[in-house]
Amino acid sequence: MDLLRDWKNQNMQESYKFTAQIQRLDDQLQAAQRRISDLQGNAFWKRLHDDFSRFSFKVHQVSQSHTIIASLRYESMHFRQSAIKDAHEKTFAWMYSGYVYHESGPQVDTGFAQWLQCDDGIYWITGKPGES
């Protein structure tokens, strides 16, 4: 168990180092971008600046994403994930069958297949969890 904990701690530290490296790269790219922008006298430098700007923007987005993800990590995260039980094999089977059967009345079309095909907002499910 100690070996597993040590491995997870080491993995987390490496992840933080990776995030810090991306942040340093982002800072360096932004500094280089400012220097290139001073050289925009001809078409070559303008094109280089534009390409560099797009690349720098993408690196900045990755840097921000890694910072956010790193801030969400916590020590027992992997233990909680491993404690999640597998879903029952028939979970959501009613949704994919196309109909819901009610004791009090006829079958009701779920409309799920049509919703998947039309990109029409949120598919809302009501009822009690686990109830058939």
C-alpha positions in Angstrom: 0.0 0.0 0.0 2.9 2.4 0.7 4.3 1.7 -2.7 1.0 2.7 -4.3 0.7 5.8 -2.3 4.3 6.8 -3.1 3.7 6.2 -6.8 0.6 8.4 -6.7 2.4 11.1 -4.9 5.2 11.0 -7.4 2.7 11.0 -10.3 1.0 14.1 -8.8 4.4 15.9 -8.3 5.3 15.1 -12.0 2.0 16.5 -13.1 2.6 19.7 -11.1 6.1 20.0 -12.7 4.5 19.5 -16.2 2.0 22.3 -15.5 4.8 24.6 -14.3 6.8 23.8 -17.5 3.8 24.6 -19.7 3.3 27.9 -17.8 7.0 28.8 -18.3 6.7 28.0 -22.0 3.6 30.2 -22.2 5.5 33.1 -20.6 8.5 32.7 -22.9 6.2 32.5 -26.0 4.4 35.7 -25.0 7.7 37.5 -24.5 8.9 36.3 -27.9 5.6 37.4 -29.4 6.1 40.9 -28.0 9.6 41.1 -29.5 8.4 39.8 -32.9 5.6 42.4 -33.0 8.3 45.1 -33.0 9.7 43.7 -36.3 6.5 43.8 -38.3 8.0 46.0 -41.1 7.4 43.6 -44.0 5.0 40.7 -45.0 7.3 37.9 -43.8 7.5 39.3 -40.2 3.7 40.0 -40.2 3.0 36.4 -41.3 5.5 35.1 -38.8 3.9 37.2 -36.1 0.4 36.0 -37.0 1.4 32.3 -37.0 3.3 32.8 -33.7 0.4 34.5 -32.2 -1.9 31.6 -33.0 0.6 29.1 -31.6 1.1 31.2 -28.5 -2.6 31.5 -27.9 -3.0 27.7 -28.1 -0.1 27.2 -25.7 -1.7 29.7 -23.3 -5.0 27.8 -23.5 -3.2 24.5 -22.6 -1.4 26.3 -19.8 -4.7 27.6 -18.3 -6.3 24.2 -18.7 -3.5 22.4 -16.9 -3.6 25.0 -14.1 -7.3 24.5 -13.6 -7.0 20.7 -13.7 -4.1 20.8 -11.2 -6.2 22.9 -8.9 -8.9 20.3 -8.8 -6.7 17.5 -7.7 -6.8 16.2 -4.2 -5.0 13.4 -2.4 -7.9 10.9 -2.2 -9.1 11.4 -5.7 -8.0 8.0 -7.0 -9.4 6.2 -4.0 -12.8 7.8 -4.5 -12.8 6.9 -8.2 -12.0 3.3 -7.5 -14.8 3.1 -5.0 -17.5 3.9 -7.7 -19.4 0.7 -8.5 -20.2 -0.3 -12.0 -23.6 0.6 -13.3 -26.3 -2.1 -13.5 -26.2 -3.7 -17.0 -29.6 -2.4 -17.8 -29.0 1.2 -16.8 -30.8 3.5 -19.2 -32.1 0.5 -21.2 -35.6 2.1 -21.1 -34.2 5.2 -22.7 -32.7 3.4 -25.6 -35.7 1.1 -26.1 -37.7 4.2 -27.1 -40.6 3.6 -24.6 -41.3 3.9 -20.9 -43.9 1.5 -19.5 -46.1 2.9 -16.7 -48.3 0.8 -14.4 -51.0 3.5 -14.6 -51.2 3.9 -18.3 -49.9 3.1 -21.8 -46.4 3.2 -23.2 -44.9 6.6 -23.5 -42.3 7.5 -26.2 -39.1 8.7 -24.6 -38.3 10.9 -27.6 -34.6 10.2 -26.9 -33.6 9.0 -30.4 -35.2 12.1 -32.0 -33.5 14.4 -29.5 -30.1 12.9 -30.3 -30.7 13.6 -34.0 -31.9 17.2 -33.7 -29.5 19.0 -31.3 -32.4 20.6 -29.5 -31.3 21.8 -26.1 -31.4 19.7 -22.9 -33.0 16.3 -22.6 -34.8 16.4 -19.3 -35.5 13.3 -17.2 -37.8 13.4 -14.3 -38.9 10.8 -11.7 -37.4 8.9 -8.8 -33.9 7.3 -9.3 -34.2 3.6 -9.5 -37.9 3.6 -10.1 -39.2 1.6 -13.1 
